[in-house]
Amino acid sequence: MVALKTGQPAQGVMGVYNPRDKAHRFLRINAVPLPDSAGRPGQVFATFEDITRRKRDADALVELRNYLASVVDSMPSVLVGVDGQQQVTQWNRRAQEETGLLAEQAKGHPLEEVFPWLGSLPAVGEALAHKRTVHAPRLPRVVDGTTRYQDVTVFPLEGGGVEGAVIRVDDVTERTHMEEVL
């Protein structure tokens, strides 16, 4: 045991297999060396806490978080989450492609700073202020010298004591051109 060899307290997590119930368990171990009469560590006082349920819950939470991130990233729309002060909290792959910014670069920054044209839209503030969905259809935007049309929908977050919104941006340029032709 490390505490006995080093003479220093030690802690860690250890996986063990229990042949009695054929289950794997996870134990948190805390060990404190106890000196003998000469002052050298001779014994160890150790506590073991079964953290199997906590570890499995944490693993399930990570799995759920990864699943939801995969769902959000697979969307063909730009999806951006903001808090009540319009600071970015969520940023999907399509938002990254549109702006060239990684999620880590965008999160925690003002929307207007990382996605200027989107952050300047009144729809975002309106949805947050009035706690209602706001739709801004066919917004023209010049991208690389070409006019693109985008539908923007801002969905306020509801419940759970969370204030913020999810912004969805869909490129409707082709649909708009088809409607103009017809």
matplotlib code that plots the C-alpha trace (Angstrom):
import matplotlib.pyplot as plt

x = [0.0, 1.3, 0.7, 2.7, 5.7, 5.7, 4.5, 2.1, -1.7, -3.1, -6.5, -7.8, -10.5, -10.2, -12.3, -13.0, -14.8, -17.1, -17.4, -20.3, -22.7, -20.6, -20.6, -18.0, -17.8, -15.8, -14.4, -12.9, -10.0, -8.4, -5.4, -3.4, -0.1, 0.2, 3.7, 5.1, 7.1, 10.2, 8.2, 8.2, 4.9, 4.0, 0.3, -2.3, -5.8, -7.9, -11.5, -13.4, -16.5, -18.6, -19.0, -20.3, -23.7, -22.1, -19.6, -22.2, -24.4, -21.5, -20.7, -24.3, -24.3, -21.2, -22.8, -26.0, -24.0, -22.1, -25.3, -27.0, -23.9, -23.9, -27.6, -27.0, -23.9, -25.7, -28.4, -28.1, -29.1, -26.8, -27.8, -26.5, -27.5, -27.2, -27.9, -30.0, -27.2, -26.7, -23.4, -22.9, -23.5, -23.9, -22.3, -22.9, -20.7, -22.7, -22.1, -18.4, -18.5, -20.4, -18.0, -14.7, -14.8, -14.6, -17.1, -14.4, -13.6, -17.3, -18.6, -18.7, -18.4, -21.2, -23.2, -22.6, -18.8, -18.6, -21.6, -22.0, -24.9, -26.8, -26.1, -27.4, -30.8, -33.6, -35.3, -32.8, -33.4, -37.2, -37.4, -35.4, -37.4, -40.9, -40.2, -41.8, -40.5, -39.6, -39.3, -37.4, -37.9, -35.8, -33.2, -30.9, -27.2, -24.3, -21.7, -18.7, -20.4, -23.6, -26.9, -28.0, -31.4, -31.7, -34.6, -33.8, -35.9, -35.2, -36.7, -36.6, -35.6, -38.3, -38.3, -35.5, -34.6, -32.5, -32.7, -31.6, -32.5, -31.7, -31.2, -31.7, -30.5, -31.6, -30.3, -33.3, -31.6, -32.5, -36.1, -36.4, -35.0, -37.5, -40.4, -39.3, -39.1, -42.6]
y = [0.0, 3.4, 5.1, 2.5, 2.8, 6.6, 7.4, 9.9, 9.8, 8.4, 8.2, 6.7, 4.7, 1.1, -1.3, -4.7, -7.8, -9.4, -13.1, -13.5, -11.4, -11.4, -7.6, -5.0, -2.4, 0.8, 1.8, 5.1, 4.4, 6.8, 5.5, 7.2, 5.7, 5.1, 5.4, 2.7, 3.5, 4.4, 6.9, 4.7, 3.9, 0.5, 0.2, 1.9, 3.2, 2.9, 3.6, 2.2, 3.7, 2.0, 4.6, 2.2, 3.9, 7.4, 6.2, 4.6, 7.7, 9.9, 7.6, 7.6, 11.4, 11.6, 9.2, 11.3, 14.5, 12.9, 11.6, 15.0, 16.7, 14.2, 15.0, 18.7, 18.4, 16.3, 18.9, 20.7, 24.0, 26.4, 25.9, 28.3, 28.3, 31.6, 32.5, 35.4, 37.9, 36.5, 34.7, 31.6, 28.3, 25.9, 25.8, 23.1, 21.9, 23.9, 27.1, 26.3, 25.8, 29.1, 31.2, 29.3, 29.3, 26.2, 25.7, 26.3, 29.6, 30.7, 29.5, 32.2, 35.0, 37.5, 36.3, 39.7, 39.2, 35.6, 35.7, 39.5, 39.5, 37.0, 38.9, 42.1, 40.7, 42.1, 38.7, 37.3, 40.0, 39.9, 36.2, 36.5, 39.5, 38.2, 34.4, 33.5, 32.0, 34.6, 33.8, 36.0, 34.6, 35.1, 37.4, 38.5, 38.3, 38.8, 36.0, 36.0, 38.5, 36.4, 37.1, 34.2, 34.0, 32.6, 31.8, 32.5, 31.1, 31.9, 29.5, 30.7, 28.0, 27.1, 25.4, 24.1, 27.5, 28.1, 31.4, 31.6, 30.6, 28.4, 30.0, 28.0, 29.4, 27.6, 28.5, 28.9, 30.5, 27.7, 27.6, 31.4, 31.3, 28.5, 30.5, 33.6, 31.6, 30.1]
z = [0.0, -1.0, 2.4, 4.1, 1.7, 1.5, 5.0, 3.4, 3.3, 0.1, -1.6, -4.8, -6.5, -7.1, -9.2, -7.6, -8.7, -6.1, -6.9, -4.5, -6.5, -9.7, -9.8, -10.3, -7.6, -7.3, -4.0, -2.8, -0.5, 2.0, 3.8, 6.6, 7.8, 11.6, 13.0, 15.2, 18.4, 16.3, 14.2, 11.1, 9.3, 10.6, 10.1, 8.0, 8.9, 5.8, 5.0, 2.0, 0.5, -2.1, -4.9, -7.5, -8.0, -8.1, -10.7, -12.8, -12.6, -13.6, -16.5, -17.6, -17.5, -19.7, -22.1, -22.2, -22.7, -25.6, -27.2, -27.0, -28.4, -31.3, -31.9, -31.9, -34.1, -36.7, -37.4, -40.7, -39.1, -37.2, -33.5, -30.9, -27.2, -25.2, -21.6, -20.4, -21.1, -24.7, -23.8, -25.9, -24.0, -26.9, -30.4, -32.9, -35.8, -38.3, -36.3, -36.3, -40.1, -40.6, -38.4, -38.3, -34.5, -32.5, -29.7, -27.1, -28.7, -28.8, -25.5, -22.7, -25.2, -26.2, -29.2, -30.9, -30.6, -32.1, -34.5, -35.2, -37.7, -35.5, -32.3, -33.7, -34.6, -32.4, -32.4, -29.9, -27.3, -28.0, -27.4, -24.2, -22.9, -23.7, -23.2, -26.5, -29.8, -32.4, -36.1, -38.5, -42.0, -45.1, -43.8, -46.6, -46.0, -48.3, -48.0, -50.3, -52.6, -52.9, -51.3, -49.1, -47.3, -43.8, -41.6, -37.9, -35.1, -31.5, -28.9, -25.3, -22.8, -20.4, -17.0, -14.8, -13.6, -16.8, -18.6, -22.2, -25.7, -28.6, -31.9, -35.1, -38.4, -41.7, -45.1, -47.3, -50.3, -52.8, -51.6, -51.8, -55.4, -56.4, -55.0, -56.9, -60.1, -59.6]

ax = plt.figure().add_subplot(projection="3d")
ax.plot(x, y, z, "-o")
ax.set_aspect("equal")
plt.show()
